[in-house]
Amino acid sequence: MADASAKEDMLETSMAVSASGGDAAINLAAQKQLIRGFGGINHPAWIGDLTAAQRETAFGNGNNQLGFTVLRIYIDENRNNWSRELATAKKAKEKGAILFASPWNPPSNMAETFTRDGVTGQKRLRYDKYAAYAQHLNDFVSFMKNNGVELYAISVQNEPDYAHTWTWWTPTELLNFMKNYAGSINCRVIAPESFSYMKNMSDPILNDSKALANMDILGAHLYGTPESGFSYPLFKQKGANKELWMTEVYYPNSNNNSADLWPEALEVSYHIHNAMVLGDFQTYVWWYIRRQYGPMKEDGTISKRGYNMAHFSKFVRPGYVRVDADRNPANGVYVSAYKGDNKAVIVAINKNATAVSQKFTFQNGTGGSVSSWITDGSRNLAAGSGYRVSGNSFTAQLPARSVTTFVTDLS
């Protein structure tokens, strides 16, 4: 939070140089990661289920809807509670979302307590229950499938390295499970879901061919992760044919009733930008979909933070590909670009306290008429000006402290 405030102050003092941005080149032929989607978790056990109307708001893609395409599901350690997940899961699936599930704890008969760093009563999976735990995860996959909801993937453990109130795993324990037991799981497997993308949790998996073969998706959370920690060279080296997902975060904080604070909410789109561009993540999954600091407020309406997510989720659809763009063409201006369905999508963030005139130039392809949508201090995903690409370029006005999504048909 302090870092974000400091950046904001620096931008204000330098706003005089931000009147005109440098040319932002969009190279349509330089393809990066495939995008799976954007979304969040529904957690009936802890905060109650989404209502029918809230499901439509979350997973529909019409007016005043978030357009989410990923739903994360909680795996209760008590299978008698699994049915709680079905109503929202079925609606998300019906709307075209992909679903994955994460456990916090194994069934109580598979767990034991131990002393960790001098703290008693900490929990871990019993070493003689690894095979039974793999079957427990299989049982959840089967339960969902038998009720009409096929999971895209299942996680081994939520935040195994921040488990003060759930189940701890060491890197060695996780490696053992991934190497010797995860292969029996009848679904794509996600690991390790470190709370802060701590590479010591995933390096052993990447460096072990058998464990790596049993991991389909490297999942990470970005709590407190600095921008310098978003890239993962070892994954680029070893992770061929594996997916890279950001499976949980809230940002920049979870303060009470913070969802509509501006310009603080602009930090959400900036964080997504960095996850896509610096981290090459294929998903961006928020914590609670509905919360006073989340994309949907408790009354079911979309928040400022939610509209920032919607600038990506409503337009960058599953199967789109990120393409290379000048990510920071001017002071305080951040750009990412995507293509799919014969369209190009550009998301441009202006963190300056004054408007910026920004030129965009397409390479290896071009667009035609350009539509825009803007969220700033007074607008929420409001239709903006239309533009036309001429000589492979167009110039648009980015309002002060705003995020703008541009869409054009490729020609």
N, C-alpha and C positions, 0 to 999 in steps of 0.2 A: 504493500500500500504506500509506504513512504517513497519507494522508487517511482511509482506512478505519479505521485504528487510532485516530486522533484522534476520529473520530465515535463509535467504540465507547466510548472513555473518557468522552466527554461524555454519552452515553446512560446510562452507569452512574451518573454523578453526579446525573442528573436523573430517576432511575427512580421517585422518590417521586411525581412528578406523572403517572405513566403507568398508574395503577391502573385508570382508566376512560377509554376513548377517546370522542371526540366522535362524533356520529352520522355514519356514512359513507353518503351518498346514492348510489344506483345508478340512473341515469336510463336506462332500457331503450330509450327512444326517441331518445336522443342518440348516434347511431352515428358511430364513428370509422373506423379502417382495417380492411380485410378482412385476415384472418390467413391466410398461406400455410402456415406451419408452423415447426417447430423441428428442429434436427439438427446435423450436423457433417460433417467431411471424412473419407473413407477414403483412405489414401495408401500403397498397396502399395509404390511405388518407394522410399519413404524409411523406413518402419517396418514393412512387411509387411502383408498383407491381413488383414481380419477373418476369423475362422474361421466355419464354418457356424453354430455355436452363438452366437457373438458377433453375427452378423447378426440372428439371432432376437431377441437381447436388445436390440439397438439399435432395430430397426424393428417388432418385435411390440408389442402393447399389452395384454398380459396381465400377470399377477403377475410381479414381478421383471423387467419389461421397460420400456424407456425411452419407447416410443411415439413415436420420432422419425418425422417426416414429410418431412424434407428431407435429401437426400444431395448433398454437394459432391464433385466428381470432379476429379482431377488430369489435365491434358492434357500428357502427356510430349512433349517436342520430337521424340522418335524414335518414329515411328508403329509401329515393330515392337514397341513396349512397350504399345500401347493395349489389347491383349487382357487385360492384368493387371487392368483395371478392371471387367471384365464380370461376374464371379461375384457380387460384392457389389452391383453396380448392378442386376443382374437380380432379386436377392432383395429389394432395397429397392423396386424397381418393383412386384414381385409383392405387397408389403405395402401398396402404395398411396402410397408416397413420391413427391415430385417431385424431379427430378434436374437439377443444373446443373453446368457444368464451367468450370474456370479454368486458363489457361496461365501458367507462370512464364517460359518462354523460347520464342522461335520456333525452327524448325529451324536448325541451325548455318549452313547456306548462306544464310540470310536475315539473319543478324546480323553486326554489325561492332563492333569495340572503339573506344573514344574516351577522351579525358581529360575527366573531370568534376570541377570544383572542385579541380583539381590532382591528382586521383587517376587514375592510368593504368589501362588494362585494363578499363574499365567497358563495359558492353554495351548496345547499342540495336538496334532494327530498322532495317535499311537502308532509306533513303527510296525506293529503286527496287523494294522488295519488299513494299510495302503491299498491292497487289492479290494477290500470291502468298500473303501471310499470311492475308488474308481467305479465300482458297481453302483454305488449311491448316485453318482453323477449320471451314469447311464440310465438309472431308474427315472431321474428327473427328465432326461431327454425323451424317454419313452412315454412318460406321463403326459408331457406337453404334446407330443406327436399324436398320441391316442385321443387327445382332446382337440385335435384339429390345428395345432400350432407347432410347426416344425421350426426348431431353433437353427439359426445359422451357425452358432458356436456356443461353447460353454467354457467358463473359466475354472481353473483349478482352485483359486483362492483370491478373494479381495484383499488387497494391501497386506501381504504376508509380512511386510517389514514395518508395519505401523499398527500392530495388533494388540494394543493395550487392553481392549475390551472384546477382542475376538481371537482368532487362532493364528499363532505365530508359525512361520516356516523360516528356517535358515536357507541360505543359498544351496548348501549341501543337501538338505532335506528335499528341497524343491527339485534339484537335479536328479536325485534318486527317484522321485515320483515320475518325473518326466521321462526318464530313461527306461524305467523298468515297469511302469504301470499305466502311463497315459495312453499307450498304444492300444489299450483295450476299450477306450472310450469311443462310442459310436457317434461322434460328432466332431466338428472342427474344435481344436483345443486352443484356448487362450492362456498365456502365461507371460510374465508373472504378476501383472497388475501392481507393480511397485507404487507406493503412494507418491513418490517424487521422482519417478523415472530413474531410480538408482540402478546404475548399470551393473553393480556387483550382484544383483539378483538375476540378471539375464545373461551376463557374460558366460557363466558356466554352461548354460543351455546352448548358446550359440557355438561354443567351443567343443561341444560333444555331439558327434554326428547322429548318434542314436536318439538322444534327447531332442535334438533339433528336428529330426524326422517326425517326432511325435508332437511337435508344436506347429500349429498352423498359423497362429496369429500372435505376434508379440503385443501384449496390451500394456499400456502405461497410464498412470495418473500424473498430473502436472502440478500438484500442490507444492508451491515454493520452488519449482524448478526454474533456474535462471535461463534466460534466452540462450546462453552459451551451452546449456545442457540439452537443448532440443534436438540437436543432431546426434546421430549414433553411427560413427564410422564402422564399427564392428558389424552392426546389422547390415549396412550396405555391402560389406565384404562377404558375410556368411548367410544372409537372409534371402537368398534368391528363391523366388516362388512362395515366400512367406508374406503375410500381410502385417501392416503396422498400424495399430489403432490407439487412439487416445480415448480411454474408456471411462474416465471420470475426472471432473474438476468443477469447482465453482470459482469465479474470478470476477473482481479482484478481492472479494471478501464475502462473508456470510452475515454481514451486519443486519440488524433488524430493519425491516422496511426500506431496504436499500435498492430494490429492484428498479425504481424509477429515478434514482438520483442521476443528475446530468451535470457535467460531462463524465462522471464516473462510469456510467454504463457504456460509454464509448470504448472503455478498456476491454470490454468483452469482444468486440469485433477485432480489436488490435491483437488480442490474445489468440483468437481463431486464425487471424492472418499469420501470426508467427508459427502456430501449430502446423498450418498447411505449408508455409514457405520454408521455414527453418527446420521444422521437424519432419516434413514429408508424411504426416499422418493421413490416413485414409478415412478416419472417422473423427468426429469431435462430439463427445458425449458428456453432457452436463450431469450434475448430481440430480437432485429432485426436480422433476419437470415443474411441479407446482410447489412454490414456496415463496416466502416474502422477499427472498433475495434471488429468486430464480426467473426463468423465462416466462412462467405463468404465475400470476399472483394468486393468493388464496381465494379470491373471488372469481377465478377462472378467466380473467382478462389478461392479455399479453402485456408484459412490462417493457420498459425501455431496454433492459437487458435482453429480453426475448426478441424484440425487434432487431437488435444487433445480430442475434443469431439468425434471424429470418433472412437477413441480407445474404446469407450463405445458403441456408437450408431450403428456401423457397425457389432458388434459382440454380444452384449447383446440385444437380440431381444425381442419384445413384448411377454409376456408369460413366459420368463425366470424368474428364482427365484434366488435371492441372497442367498448364503450359507456362513456359518461362515468361516472366515479366520483370521489368525493373522494379524491384520491390520497394525502393525508397527513392523515388525520382526527385524529390525535393524535401527540404527540411519539414518534418512533421507530416509528410504525405507517404502513405503505404499502399501498395498496389499488389493484388494477386489476380490471376486470370485462369480461366477454365474453358473447356469446349466440350460439347456434346449435343446430340439431337440437331446437328448442323447449326448450332448457335455458339457464339462466344459470349462469355460472362466475365465482366471485370468488376471487382469489388475494390473501391478506392476509399481510404480513410484519411480525413484531414483533421489532425489533432491541433492545428493552429487556431488562434483566437480570431483570425481573419480569413476571408475566403481566398481560395487559390484557383487560378486559371490553369488547368492541367491539360496538356496535349497527350493524346494516346496515338501510337502509330503501330499498325499491324504489319507483321512480317510473315512471309510465306502463306499468304491468304489475306482476305479482306472482308469487311462487312458492308452493310448498306445503311438503312435507317437504324438509329440507336434509341432505345427507350431507357429511361432512368427512374430509379426510386431512391428516395432520400429519407434518412432519419437524422434529425438534429435536435436542438433544444426544444423546438416547437412542433416538429413533425414526426410522425411515425410511419415509416415505409410509404410515404406519400409519393404519388406520381410526380416526377420532375420533368425537366425540359426534354424535348426530343432533339436529336442531332442526326447529321448525315455524314457518313464517312466519305471523304473526298481526298483522292491521292493517298489512299490507305490510312488517313489520319482523321481524327476529330478532336476538337478542343472543348472541354466542358468546365463549368464553374463548380468547384467543390465548396459548399458553404462552410463557414467556420464551424469547427468542432462537429463534424458530420461523418456519416458513412453513406456512400452512394453505390448502388449496384447498377451497372450498365449491361444491357442485353442487345445483341444484334445478330441477325441471321447471316451466316457466312456465305460468301459467294466466290 
